[in-house]
Amino acid sequence: MKGRVAACVVALGLIGCALLHLRQARLQAAHELASAHARTRRLDDEALRLRSELLEATTTLVRPRDLEPQAPAEAFGDLAY
């Protein structure tokens, strides 16, 4: 009788350890997923910042008052539509 009780206690202990291991594995997977999501977000923000800087560096702002008057369409002859 004592052997059966001891076996049940050991079995329940092993089952408890297995459940704790599964729980820990799930928590670790969730943590890794959250870390990957945060890293992806940081990289997206950095890419957006770099695109913005590139756009600012390559875009020339032209104001209408800075433009020279353009020739009328007749000056282009056959090219005028």
Stockholm file with secondary structure:
# STOCKHOLM 1.0

chainA/1-81         MKGRVAACVVALGLIGCALLHLRQARLQAAHELASAHARTRRLDDEALRLRSELLEATTTLVRPRDLEPQAPAEAFGDLAY
#=GR chainA/1-81 SS CHHHHHHHHHHHHHHHHHHHHHHHHHHHHHHHHHHHHHHHHHHHHHHHHHHHHHHHHHCCCCCGGGSCCCCCGGGGGGGCC
#=GC SS_cons        CHHHHHHHHHHHHHHHHHHHHHHHHHHHHHHHHHHHHHHHHHHHHHHHHHHHHHHHHHCCCCCGGGSCCCCCGGGGGGGCC
//
